[in-house]
Amino acid sequence: MPDLAGLRAAYFRPAQRIGLLIDISVAAVVVGMLGLMIVLPSLEAGPFHLMFLAVAIAYGYRTWPLVPILSATVAFTLLGGWLMAEQAAAGRLPKAELAEIALMPMVLLVMIWHVRRRVAAVEELEQMAGRQLEAVQREHEFVRDASHAIRTPVTIARGHLELVAAGELDEEVRSDLYVAMLQLERLTALSDRLLAVAQLDSGGALSEKPTDLGSLIRELAANWSAQPDRTWRFDCEPTGWVLADPEWIEQALDALIENALNFTSAGGEISLRCWRADGHCIVEVADSGPGIEPEDLPYVFDRFWHRMPPNGRMGTGLGLAMARSAAIAHGGELTAKNGPNGGAVFELRLPGG
């Protein structure tokens, strides 16, 4: 035997109880207005209008199936119209009021048509949003799985190449081995950044805590300025404490600095600046390289999009994408532009807390 108590509980959920209450209320209003048309024969037009108005208002909250609402509309239109026609024939109601018999249901039907179009549009948007969410989830799963799938064979290949490198090799073979190791390093970096992007996009990768952004940037500047063939400039105003994950911010800034390093030649200049403005902490990484072509600006943060660096090796195409994902995950933003004197300028803005 079915669980009748459970069935009743499932049927009379809050939304269904409200829908049932609207149904009963509309039915009561329609019956009441028809009763008033009988009791007040000379004022039938008023209750007739109110009857349609009540149904129209209720339909905005309760979208009934098409056949029942059309059947109900035809039924109370015919009944109300018959009462009005009887009174008009008896001379108790002006015959001009009979035009309302066709006009009011037409107005109601037009409203029903618009409401159903709106509901269909909302359902289509919800379906599109659902499909997009599924696509994003599948992309995240693919990126995460691809990262792990790349890491294992790369680790094995590197181990074998390191064993080969330990032996006696002629110069040509050692050069080829160096190229192979370099490509494995690129694959490792690709795997790491794929995983980083997937973690950031999932929204669960941050471990935020009060962070002294200025101190973090000074440490980064000290690490990177060990590169002796570039001119490094550093200017960091006090930014105070921000709520951030220092590891992800460090990775994002590392990617920006690495990009600047690849696009400046020996003797070029790279600058790091930070300041606080309008409730945000701002970090700027600028270089004296060739800058970004105007047609390339919209794409610099796209995944796997490359610009061939005039200096340095080709990257993974994920560093800037990962940096932007880190900024967005912190509720901030990362923008790119060209400096007034040339060179690229990347600006990371984080909520000041």
C-alpha positions in Angstrom: 0.0 0.0 0.0 1.3 3.5 -0.8 2.2 5.8 2.1 -0.8 8.2 2.0 0.6 10.4 4.7 3.9 10.7 2.8 2.0 11.5 -0.5 -0.1 14.2 1.2 3.1 15.7 2.7 4.8 15.7 -0.7 1.8 17.3 -2.3 1.1 19.9 0.2 4.6 21.4 0.2 4.7 25.2 0.8 4.7 26.2 -2.9 1.9 23.8 -3.7 -0.1 25.0 -0.7 0.2 28.6 -1.9 -0.8 27.5 -5.5 -3.8 25.7 -4.1 -4.7 28.8 -2.0 -4.6 30.9 -5.2 -6.8 28.5 -7.0 -9.4 28.5 -4.3 -9.3 32.3 -4.0 -9.7 32.9 -7.7 -12.6 30.4 -7.9 -14.2 32.1 -4.9 -13.8 35.6 -6.6 -15.3 34.3 -9.9 -18.2 32.7 -8.2 -18.7 35.8 -6.0 -18.6 38.2 -9.0 -21.1 36.0 -10.9 -23.4 36.1 -7.8 -23.1 39.9 -7.7 -24.1 40.1 -11.4 -27.3 38.2 -10.5 -28.0 40.3 -7.4 -27.1 43.7 -9.0 -28.5 43.4 -12.5 -28.1 47.0 -13.4 -24.4 47.1 -12.3 -23.3 43.8 -13.9 -20.4 45.4 -15.8 -18.5 46.1 -12.6 -18.4 42.5 -11.3 -17.7 41.3 -14.8 -14.6 43.5 -15.0 -13.5 42.5 -11.5 -13.8 38.8 -12.3 -11.4 39.1 -15.3 -9.1 41.4 -13.3 -8.8 38.8 -10.5 -7.9 36.0 -12.9 -5.4 38.2 -14.7 -3.6 39.2 -11.4 -3.6 35.6 -10.2 -2.2 34.4 -13.5 0.9 36.5 -12.9 1.6 34.3 -9.8 0.1 31.0 -10.9 0.6 30.0 -14.5 -2.1 27.4 -15.0 -1.8 24.9 -17.9 -3.2 26.2 -21.2 -6.3 24.0 -21.6 -7.7 24.5 -18.1 -7.3 28.3 -18.2 -8.8 28.6 -21.7 -11.7 26.3 -20.6 -12.3 28.3 -17.5 -12.1 31.6 -19.4 -14.7 30.4 -22.0 -17.0 29.1 -19.2 -17.2 32.2 -17.1 -17.2 34.5 -20.2 -20.3 32.6 -21.5 -22.0 32.6 -18.2 -21.3 36.3 -17.4 -22.1 37.2 -21.0 -25.4 35.4 -20.8 -26.4 37.3 -17.6 -25.4 40.6 -19.2 -27.3 39.8 -22.4 -30.4 38.9 -20.4 -30.4 42.2 -18.5 -29.7 44.2 -21.7 -32.7 42.5 -23.4 -34.8 43.4 -20.4 -33.7 47.0 -20.6 -31.9 47.1 -17.3 -28.4 47.3 -18.8 -27.2 49.6 -21.6 -26.5 47.6 -24.7 -23.2 49.3 -25.2 -21.9 47.3 -22.1 -22.3 44.1 -24.2 -19.0 45.0 -26.0 -17.3 44.1 -22.7 -18.3 40.5 -23.2 -15.8 40.1 -26.1 -13.3 42.7 -25.0 -12.5 41.5 -21.5 -11.6 37.8 -22.5 -9.5 39.2 -25.3 -7.5 41.3 -22.9 -7.1 38.3 -20.6 -6.0 36.0 -23.4 -3.4 38.6 -24.6 -2.0 38.7 -21.0 -2.0 34.9 -20.9 0.0 34.8 -24.1 2.6 37.2 -22.8 3.0 35.4 -19.5 3.5 32.1 -21.2 6.1 33.6 -23.5 7.9 35.0 -20.5 7.8 31.7 -18.7 9.1 29.9 -21.9 11.9 32.4 -22.1 12.8 32.0 -18.5 12.8 28.2 -18.8 15.0 28.4 -21.9 17.5 30.7 -20.1 17.6 28.2 -17.1 18.3 25.4 -19.5 21.1 27.4 -21.2 22.5 28.2 -17.8 22.4 24.6 -16.8 24.1 23.5 -20.0 26.8 26.2 -19.5 27.3 25.1 -15.9 27.7 21.5 -17.0 30.2 22.5 -19.7 32.2 24.5 -17.2 32.2 21.6 -14.8 33.3 19.2 -17.5 36.1 21.6 -18.5 37.3 21.8 -14.9 37.3 18.0 -14.6 39.2 17.7 -17.9 41.8 20.3 -16.9 42.3 18.6 -13.5 42.5 15.1 -15.1 44.8 16.3 -17.9 47.2 17.8 -15.4 47.5 14.6 -13.4 47.7 12.5 -16.7 50.6 14.7 -17.9 52.5 14.6 -14.6 53.1 10.8 -14.4 54.7 10.1 -17.8 56.7 13.3 -17.5 58.1 12.2 -14.2 59.0 8.8 -15.6 60.6 10.3 -18.7 62.7 12.7 -16.7 64.0 10.0 -14.5 65.2 8.0 -17.5 66.8 11.1 -19.1 68.6 11.9 -15.8 70.0 8.4 -15.8 71.2 8.9 -19.4 72.7 12.3 -18.5 74.8 10.7 -15.8 76.8 8.7 -18.3 79.5 9.6 -20.8 77.9 11.5 -23.7 79.3 13.3 -26.7 78.5 17.0 -27.1 75.7 16.5 -29.7 73.9 13.9 -27.7 74.1 16.1 -24.5 72.7 19.0 -26.5 69.8 16.9 -27.6 69.3 15.7 -24.1 69.2 19.3 -22.9 66.4 20.1 -25.4 64.4 17.1 -24.2 64.8 18.0 -20.6 63.8 21.6 -21.4 60.6 20.4 -23.0 59.8 18.1 -20.1 60.2 21.2 -17.8 57.7 23.0 -20.0 55.3 20.0 -19.7 55.8 20.1 -15.9 55.0 23.8 -15.8 52.0 23.2 -18.0 50.7 20.5 -15.7 51.2 22.6 -12.6 49.4 25.6 -14.1 46.6 23.5 -15.5 46.0 22.2 -12.0 46.3 25.7 -10.5 43.7 27.1 -13.0 41.3 24.2 -12.3 41.7 24.7 -8.5 41.1 28.5 -8.8 38.1 28.1 -11.1 36.5 25.6 -8.7 36.4 28.3 -6.0 37.7 26.1 -3.3 41.5 26.6 -3.5 42.0 29.7 -1.4 43.3 29.7 2.2 42.9 33.4 3.0 44.5 35.1 5.9 45.7 38.6 6.8 48.7 39.2 4.5 51.2 42.1 4.4 51.1 42.7 0.7 54.1 45.1 0.8 56.3 42.6 2.6 55.3 39.8 0.2 56.2 42.1 -2.8 59.5 43.1 -1.2 60.4 39.4 -0.9 59.5 38.7 -4.5 61.5 41.7 -5.6 64.6 40.4 -3.7 64.2 37.0 -5.3 63.8 38.2 -8.9 66.3 41.0 -8.8 69.0 38.4 -8.5 68.8 38.3 -12.3 71.8 40.6 -13.0 71.1 41.4 -16.7 68.0 43.5 -16.0 67.5 46.8 -14.2 65.0 46.2 -11.4 63.0 49.1 -9.8 60.9 48.7 -6.7 58.6 51.2 -5.1 56.0 50.0 -2.6 54.0 52.3 -0.5 52.4 50.9 2.8 49.4 48.9 1.8 48.5 47.5 5.2 47.0 44.1 5.7 44.8 42.4 3.1 42.8 39.2 3.4 44.4 36.9 0.8 46.1 33.6 0.1 49.8 34.6 0.0 50.8 31.5 -2.0 48.3 32.2 -4.8 49.2 35.9 -4.9 52.9 35.0 -5.0 52.2 32.6 -7.9 50.2 35.3 -9.8 52.9 37.9 -9.4 55.6 35.3 -10.3 53.7 34.8 -13.6 53.6 38.5 -14.3 57.3 39.0 -13.5 58.2 36.0 -15.6 56.2 37.4 -18.5 58.0 40.8 -18.1 61.4 39.0 -18.0 60.6 37.1 -21.2 59.7 40.3 -23.0 62.6 42.5 -22.0 66.1 42.1 -23.4 69.3 42.2 -21.4 69.7 45.7 -20.0 66.0 46.2 -20.0 64.0 47.5 -17.0 61.3 45.8 -14.9 59.5 47.7 -12.2 57.3 46.6 -9.3 55.1 49.1 -7.6 52.3 48.9 -5.0 50.0 51.4 -3.4 46.6 51.7 -1.9 43.8 53.6 -3.5 39.9 53.7 -3.3 39.8 50.8 -0.9 42.0 48.6 -3.1 45.6 47.4 -2.9 47.2 47.7 -6.3 50.3 46.0 -7.6 51.8 47.0 -10.9 54.4 45.0 -12.9 55.8 47.0 -15.8 58.6 46.4 -18.3 60.5 48.2 -21.0 59.8 45.6 -23.7 58.0 46.0 -27.0 54.6 46.2 -25.3 51.4 44.5 -26.4 49.9 45.0 -29.9 46.5 46.7 -29.6 44.8 43.9 -31.4 46.3 41.4 -28.9 45.2 43.2 -25.7 41.8 41.4 -25.6 43.4 38.0 -25.7 46.4 38.2 -23.4 44.6 36.4 -20.5 43.1 33.7 -22.7 44.3 30.2 -21.9 47.0 28.8 -24.3 47.2 32.1 -26.1 50.8 32.9 -26.9 52.9 35.9 -28.0 56.3 34.8 -29.2 58.8 36.5 -26.7 61.7 38.2 -28.3 63.8 37.0 -25.4 63.4 33.9 -23.3 61.6 30.7 -24.2 58.0 30.1 -25.1 55.8 29.8 -22.1 52.8 27.5 -21.4 50.2 30.0 -22.3 48.7 29.6 -18.9 50.7 31.9 -16.7 48.7 35.1 -17.3 45.4 33.1 -17.3 46.3 31.6 -13.9 47.2 35.1 -12.6 43.9 36.5 -13.7 42.0 33.5 -12.1 43.8 34.1 -8.9 42.8 37.8 -9.0 39.2 37.0 -9.6 39.2 34.3 -6.9 40.2 37.0 -4.4 37.4 39.3 -5.6 39.9 41.5 -7.5 40.9 42.0 -11.1 44.0 41.9 -13.4 44.3 44.2 -16.3 46.9 44.8 -19.1 47.8 47.9 -21.0 50.8 49.6 -22.6 52.8 52.1 -20.7 53.1 55.7 -21.9 56.7 55.1 -22.8 56.2 51.7 -24.2 56.3 48.3 -22.6 53.6 46.3 -21.0 51.9 47.2 -17.7 49.9 44.7 -15.7 47.9 45.9 -12.8 46.6 43.6 -10.1 43.8 45.1 -7.9 42.8 43.4 -4.7 40.1 44.4 -2.1 41.8 46.3 0.6 39.9 44.7 3.4 
